[in-house]
Amino acid sequence: MGLRVVSLVPSTTETLLSWGVDVVACTRFCEQPQLAHVGGTKDPDLAAVIALRPDVVVVDREENRRDDADALVAAGLRIHVTHVRSLADVVPMAAELAEAVGIVVPQFLPELDATAQFPQITAFVPIWRRPWMTINGATYGSSVLAHLGVVNVFSDHPDNYPVIDLDEVVARQPGMVLLPSEPYRFSRRHAGELVARLPAAVVVDVDGQDLFWWGIRTPAAIGRLRDVVFATSPDQ
């Protein structure tokens, strides 16, 4: 009988289910309505998790809070911590995850060239509004874009998730604005706001899960992002 797992990480939940792992509960953000939900990533129902008596609880260093992980450990549960900041981390982190839940899975991500595969373009990637926030180069999403040849205009920022204002974006003159569908759900009104400030930039909607969720979806996600971004690239 396999291990019983609670996953508090949406991308990991997706990957574990694709591997046939017995995921007994997940967060409401995991988009798995057939599974029991135990709160959110930042506000899990710890009592519900403990009551399930899982063999392993999967958490992520950025998705989840350290206090919650510590509380689960204090309750006698075993946790497994993931932390993916680049494409290079995906395969080893997936192997560690598989070992933690007691399975062996084949490598699902082909070796990736370090060199960009396409002509370079520059992009601004907002992830929140009020305040405006973005990502720097030390994040998984930025790594995916860099692999495709997309230069994140805030890649040099010292904060992983910097709070910025639109004046700073204008000053960096991105050729594109990539509007992800999550974690913030941007609307056409927000796109219009950005177009007004960045009239020379092409604004493109992208799947936030493809950009920010790592794991079993990564190979196909790279292809989908490539198709969307370069179908509307200002260099095309």
Steps between C-alpha positions, in 0.01 A plus 500: 500500500636845406559788732214734584596856410360844573627759254493870587664596169279530188765408242615208712145373540465489122828311465426251780161413351656444158734251669210312657587602857226473765438871565241504777463880518628820345438876509206679343745653250606162361199484266423139595129499594498121544737527797435618855614858557691611809504877462738706293874510449548784748218404737474120512261334743772336709254311717345344189843404364601340832168314527566332164821347641684509165835329455644813337395863470656681204572871548698758306743755634333788313139380473451415867582657836782373718280524811247259349771253402646516850158439652451189288841367604420574864182294458711203396446516124776454243532781252683524171612847389536601135674809368533561126650825376604401147451242228823337613337421835201314355649156435693463829209640701257263328731208579511602867122535506453154348735349758315677782168347396649156437491470123742491208414705193683544171661832416231703328696812407758477220835664550465868421754715321630792699489717188175667405325329212340809348582866429507696822216733591443695821195463721335625816313232699260640760380253763294736718334840502444739792788494538651405167737207545720302264774232504875522482747267330531261795151355452369199311278710273786724398716193434237357267482828310880524479508151347267625229707810438277742688695748711317597819559874534505465881736200503768709672279612788633388843158379619348179364155659491557874485237762564530755221307785342414552136751783465774244561351273235484783247864584569605142412314511165383139465405381153224282645279476807414141593180493706475166685162358600624454857580573781313824415219478246565796272211635294475687171474819704841430651639424156368835381669673792832348400454580131436863589836519679689271261358571154794338323470172692298198388273375780452122498290278728686189619399201710628568852512131578724436199727782609515433874407135564793261469480124467324263267367790291840660440589352155162578344479835682824615339357420158171677568672811634733505200207485261306776675791736555661472160173506309463858620864600546585856389786347300269282290 
